[in-house]
């Protein structure tokens, strides 16, 4: 709270950002895309700056999220053909190629090779291979995917080059990325590695619908990584039609809805029993939840349409719309701004997931 008090005293921008407001969808989407373009310029060289902190300013370019931002910008560009969006995609693709390691991996901001980070770049490259194939080299694409598969444990999990050197069920997004890469690259071994990982993830589901090992560490997981699990399962189902992944996802989604607050909003952190461990809002996770609910509704689970609409309405109120280009279009990590998740910062991935939700079901 002392940090929040100091920020409110020292930063007029923070005071402006703290005032929720809402406008037309086109305004929200345009502002979010503009913020991403500003973040890319701040990152330098084509990578997107990790975040904008209201006291410390811009972070460095972040390979992991630059990778999966590619898919969002490509979808936006195919909708309105803004030349700035295509230029951003091309610059990001070149930058990612320039920072890939000789063994195919990508590094985190501490200089360590990471399975999850590399897999999120696979998300972007899998998408480019399908829609803008000239922007991704097949040998680099295959090198990244094969490096990930080489780190896999016999049980399907990832521990080597995993965050904090422990397995995580939110690495379902790794399994899903490998499945898609196996198809795109016509490499059955990659697809099998993806299936092994997803079988391991499914084995982590508890009777209450939640999954073990959803957190970065021993603390209760944030909604952000909880929805990562659900996204990975849904992406795997979309890739293969696997009914077990879909059934597990639907059990989890129903459990999350039951765990929401009285206002219907999911909270920032939950314990293993899906009891609220932190009553703040993780806006990044809520943006993911909105997009997930849209996809479920489009698949025929109509009760999720209202969930998506209500969550999007909340996010529109918290998007920052002001005269400062460092802030305009951004979505804070938490509400309140000084909440635990990405305290006093706008993470680029939260804006990416908000863009996805505003664009609607792919």
N, C-alpha and C positions, 0 to 999 in steps of 0.2 A: 504494500500500500504506500510505503514511503516513495518508491520509484514512481508510482502513478501520480502522487501529489507533486513531486518534482517536475514530472513531465507536463502536467497541467499548468504549472506555474511558468515553465520555460518555453513551452512550445504552443504557439497559437494554432499551428497546423493540427495538433492533436485535439484541441478543443473543437475545431471545425469537423474533424473526422469522427468525433464522438456523437454527432447529431444524426440519427437515422433519418432517411428520407426515401421516397419512392417516386419513380417516373415511368414513362412508357418502356416496354420491353426493348424496343430498338435503341433507346437511349442507354439502357443498362448494358446491352451487348456491345454497342459501339464504344462505350467508356471502358469496359473491361478489356476489349481488344486493344484500345489505345494504351491502356496501362501496360499491357504485355509488351507492346512495341517500345515504350519508354524503358521498361525493365531490360529489354534486349540491348538498347543503346547504352544503358548504364553498365551492363555486363561486359561490353566490349568484345569485338571480334566475332559476334554472332551468337554467343551463349546468353541465356537469360539470367539476370541477377537473381540470386537465391531469394532475396526479400528486400523490402524497404523497412528499416527500423526507424521509428519516429524520433529516436534520439541519436542513433549511430549512423543513419543513412543507409546507402545501398550496400548489400553484400556482394561477394564475388559471383562470377558466372558459375552456374551449377549444372554439370552434365546430366545428372539423373532426370531432373524435371524438364530440362531443355528437350530431352528425348521424347517425353510423352506430351509435351506442349505441341510438338510437330503435328500430331493427329488432330488436335483441336483447331490449330490454325489452318490446316488443310481443309477441314470441314467448313470453317468460316469462309475461306477463300472460294471454295466451290459454290458457296451460296451467293456471294456478291462480287467476286472477281476483283477485289481491291488489289491493285498492284503492290501496295505496301505489304500486304499479307504474304503474297508469293515471294517477294524479296526477303521477307523475314524467314520464311521456310527455307529458302535457298541458303541464306547466311547461316542459319542454325545447323543445317545439314553439313555444310562445309566445316563449321567449327567442330562439330562432333567428330568428324573424320580426323581432324587435326589433333584431337586430344585422346584418341583411342590408343591404348597401349599395344606394344608389339604382340603380346599374347592374346589380344582380342578384348581384354577387359577395359573397364572404365574405373576411374578413381573417385572417391568421395572428396570432400573439401579438406580432409586431413591427409590426403595423398595415399589412401589405402584402397586397394582393389576391392570392389563390393559386388556380390552377386545380384543383390536387389537393384542397385543403381544401373548395372549393365542390362538387366532385364527390362527396366523401364525405357531404356534407349531402344531395346528390341521392339517395344510397343510402337515407337515412332517409326523405326525402320521397316517393320512389318507393314505398317500403313503406307509408307512411301513406296515400298515395293509394289503395292497393289495400285496406287493412284498416281504417283510421280516417280516411276522407276529410275529415271535418269539421275535422280538425286541421291541414290544409295548404291554403293559398290557391293556386288554380291560377295566378294571375298571378305570385306569388312563385316558385312552382315553375318555371314557364316562363322567368321572368327569369333564374334561376340557370343553367338548362340552356343558354339561348341566349347568355348571357355566356361560358360555357365554350367553346361552339362558335365564337364570334367570335374567340377567341384562337388557334385552331388554325392550324398551318403548312400550306402546300400538300401536304407529304409525309405529313401525318396526325399528326405529333408536336406537342408543345407546348413552346415555349421562352419565349414572352412569359408572364409571371406563372407560370412554372414555378420550382420550388425551385432556388435557386442559378443561375437563368437558363440551365439546360441541359436537354436532353430526357432522359427517364427511361423505361425500359421498364416500370417498375412502375406507370406511368400507364395500364396496361391496365385498372386499376380506374376510370379516367376514361372510357375507351371503353365499358366495360360499363355504367356509370351512364348514359351518353348513350343507349345502345341502349334501356335500360329506360324512360328518360324519353321517348324518341321514341314508344314504344308507349303509355305511360300518357297522354301529352299529345296523341297523335295528330298528331305532327309528324315527317314523313318526313325532314326536313333534319337533325334531331337524330340519328335513327337512322343516317343516312349518315355524319355526323361521327364517330359511335362506330365504325362499320365502318372508316373511314379510319384511325382511330387504331390499331385492332387489327391492320390490315394492316401498319402500320408496326412495331408490336410484334413481329409474327410474323417480320418481316424481320430482327430483331435476334437471332434464335436462332442459336446456333453449332452446329457439328457435334457437340460433346459434350453437347448438350441444354440448356446454360445460355444465358442471354440477356446481351447487352451492355447496359450502362447501367442496371444494376439498383440502383446505389448512390445515396446522397444526393449524393455528390461523387466525387473520384478514389480514395478509399479502398475497400478490399474491401467489398462489400455485406453488411449484416446479414441474417440469416435472415428477419427481419421484412419487409424490402422484397422479398426473393427470393420469399417466399410471396405477397406482394401481386401479383406477376406472375401466379402460378399461379391465384390467386383470380379475377383479372380475366378470364383466359382461360376458366375454368370458368363464371363468371357469364355471359360472352358466349355460351358454348355452350348454357347453360340457356335463355337468352333467344331464341336464333335456331336452335339445332341445328347450328351451324357445325362441321363435322367437322374442319376444319383447326385450329381453336382447340383442340379436344379432343385431336387427335393431337399437337400441339405441347406441350400440358400433360402428356400421358402420357410423352412423351420426357423432359421436364424432371423430372417426379416420379420416374421410374426412375433418372435421373442423380443426383438427390438421395439416394435410398435407397442407391445405390452409394457415395456420398461420406460416409455416416454413419460415426461412430467404431466401434471394435470392440464397444462396448456397444450399438450400434444407434441411438444418439442423434445427431441432427443438431447440428452445432456453430454457434457464434455468427456467424462470418464465413468466407467462402470467396473465393478468388481466381478469376480468369477460367478457370482449368483445373479448378475445383471441388476444389482442394486446400485443406485447412483453413488459414485465415489467423489464426484466433483460436479456441482450443480450449475457451473457456467455453461456457455454454449461454445462448442468447437465449430466455428462457421465453415472451416474447410471440410470437416466431416459432414456437415449438413448439406453443403453443395454436392458432395459425392452421393449422399442419401437421396437428394432430389433427382439426380440423374439416374440412379439405380431404380427408384420408384417409377420413373418415366418408362424405363425399359421393361419393367415387370408389367406395367399397365398395357404397353403395346403388345405384350405376349398374351394378353387375355386376362390378366389378374387385375380386373378393373378397379378393385378397391384401393389400389395403390395410386390411381390417378389423382384422387383428392389429396393424398399424402404428399405427392410431388408438388401439386399446386400450392398447398399451404406452406410447404417448406420454402419454395421459391419466393413466395410473397414475403416471408421473413427475411430472406437473404437480400432481396431488393431494398428493404428498409435499412440494412446495414452496409450496403455498398457505399463507398465514399464518393460523393459527387461535389467537387469544389473547383477552385481555380488553380490549384497547385498540381502540376503534371506528375509529380512524384506520388501523389495521393489519388488523383482523380481516376475513378474506375476501379480502384483497389478494393479488396475485401479483407478486413482484418482477420487474423487467425482466430481470435476469440472475441466473444462478447461477455463481459465488458472488455474493452481494449487491453486492460491490464490482467486479463485472465491468464491461466498457466500455459495454454497452448500458444506458442509463438507470441509471447507477451509483447505488446506495443509494436507489433510488426505486421506487415502485409506479405505473406508468403506467395511466391509466384504460382505454386501449385493450387492454392485455394482459388485464385483467379481463374486458372485453367479449368478447374472443375465447375466453377460458376458459369464459364463460357459454355462448357458442354451442356449444362442443364438449360441454359437460355437457348441454345441451338435446338434442343429437343432430341428425342430418341433417334440414334443414327440410322 
